[in-house]
């Protein structure tokens, strides 16, 4: 004969140290910390131009390497990483147009298996466009030349990927 036993379940919730660190709930971010971060970013903004030029120089070197060594998986990957860096840094350095153009180049090179099929003329056009917008200080696509440039490059990438 089986006897039934009454079983009581108890839920144990371990302490959540992350919740305590961010102020309890998910919305408890310290406004003064954000203000301090924005102030630090503002203080560094005087160096953005030089840092952006340094990144563009790395992109230029990747293009030079492709021209001198050929378009190989190694040179293509190096180019992809330079473009990816600029995609992330352009807007931070007050050049959202650089982010947009580098993003277009990244879309074309994202798939490592298809990267070698990228048309070099379109690759070069992206690189040259990034160098030109930085040189001519065209920061956003509000500028008519910047907008047309970005739209044209994005259309070429769409044609290639399509």
C-alpha positions in Angstrom: 0.0 0.0 0.0 1.3 3.4 -1.0 1.0 6.3 1.3 0.8 9.8 -0.1 3.1 12.4 1.4 2.5 16.1 1.3 5.5 17.8 -0.4 6.0 21.5 0.0 8.1 23.3 -2.7 10.0 26.4 -1.8 11.5 28.8 -4.3 14.8 30.2 -3.3 15.9 33.4 -5.0 19.6 34.0 -4.8 20.8 37.6 -4.3 21.4 39.6 -7.4 24.5 41.8 -6.9 24.1 43.3 -10.4 20.7 44.7 -9.5 22.2 46.3 -6.4 25.0 47.9 -8.4 22.7 49.5 -10.9 20.4 50.9 -8.3 17.8 48.2 -7.8 15.6 48.0 -10.9 16.6 48.2 -14.6 15.8 51.9 -14.8 18.1 52.9 -12.0 21.0 54.3 -14.0 22.8 57.1 -12.2 22.3 60.4 -14.2 25.4 61.9 -12.7 27.5 59.1 -14.1 26.1 59.7 -17.6 26.8 63.4 -17.2 30.4 62.6 -16.2 30.8 60.3 -19.2 29.4 63.0 -21.6 31.8 65.6 -20.1 34.7 63.3 -20.6 33.7 62.7 -24.2 33.4 66.4 -24.7 36.9 66.9 -23.3 38.3 64.4 -25.7 36.5 65.8 -28.7 39.4 68.0 -29.6 41.4 64.9 -30.5 38.6 63.3 -32.6 40.0 64.8 -35.9 43.4 63.3 -35.3 42.0 60.0 -34.3 39.8 59.9 -37.3 42.7 60.7 -39.6 44.7 57.9 -37.9 41.9 55.4 -38.8 41.6 56.7 -42.3 45.4 56.2 -42.7 44.9 52.6 -41.6 42.2 52.2 -44.2 44.5 53.8 -46.8 47.2 51.3 -45.9 44.8 48.4 -46.4 44.0 49.8 -49.8 47.7 50.2 -50.7 48.3 46.6 -49.5 45.6 45.3 -51.8 47.1 47.2 -54.7 50.7 45.9 -54.0 50.0 42.4 -52.7 46.7 41.7 -54.5 43.2 41.1 -53.3 43.8 38.0 -51.1 41.9 36.7 -48.2 44.4 38.3 -45.8 44.3 41.8 -47.4 40.5 41.6 -47.8 40.2 40.7 -44.1 42.5 43.5 -43.1 40.3 45.9 -45.1 37.2 44.6 -43.6 38.5 45.2 -40.1 39.5 48.8 -40.9 36.1 49.4 -42.4 34.4 47.9 -39.4 36.4 50.1 -37.1 35.4 53.2 -39.0 31.8 52.1 -39.0 31.9 52.1 -35.3 34.0 55.2 -34.8 32.7 57.6 -37.4 29.7 58.8 -35.5 31.7 59.0 -32.3 34.2 61.2 -34.0 31.3 63.4 -35.3 31.3 61.9 -38.8 28.1 59.9 -39.1 28.6 60.0 -42.9 31.9 58.0 -42.4 29.9 55.5 -40.4 27.3 55.2 -43.1 29.8 54.7 -45.9 32.0 52.3 -43.9 28.8 50.4 -43.0 28.0 50.0 -46.7 31.5 48.7 -47.3 31.1 46.3 -44.4 27.8 45.0 -45.8 29.6 44.0 -49.0 32.5 42.4 -47.1 30.6 40.9 -44.1 30.4 37.3 -45.4 34.0 36.0 -45.4 33.0 33.3 -47.9 31.8 35.9 -50.4 34.3 38.6 -49.6 36.6 37.7 -52.4 33.8 38.3 -55.0 33.5 42.0 -54.0 34.1 44.2 -57.1 37.4 46.1 -56.4 36.1 49.2 -58.2 33.2 49.4 -55.6 35.6 48.7 -52.8 37.9 51.5 -54.0 35.0 53.9 -54.4 34.0 53.4 -50.7 37.6 53.9 -49.5 38.1 57.0 -51.7 34.7 58.4 -50.6 35.7 58.0 -46.9 39.0 59.7 -47.5 37.2 62.5 -49.4 34.5 63.2 -46.9 37.1 63.4 -44.1 39.4 65.6 -46.2 36.5 67.9 -47.2 34.9 67.8 -43.7 31.6 66.5 -45.0 30.3 65.1 -41.7 26.7 64.2 -42.4 24.4 63.1 -45.3 22.6 66.4 -44.9 25.3 67.7 -47.3 24.0 67.1 -50.8 27.3 65.6 -52.0 27.5 63.3 -49.0 23.9 62.1 -49.4 24.4 61.3 -53.1 27.7 59.6 -52.5 26.3 57.4 -49.7 23.2 56.5 -51.7 25.2 55.7 -54.8 27.6 53.4 -52.9 24.7 51.7 -51.1 23.0 51.1 -54.4 26.2 49.5 -55.9 26.4 47.2 -52.8 22.8 46.3 -53.1 23.3 45.4 -56.8 26.3 43.3 -56.0 24.6 41.5 -53.2 21.3 41.2 -54.9 
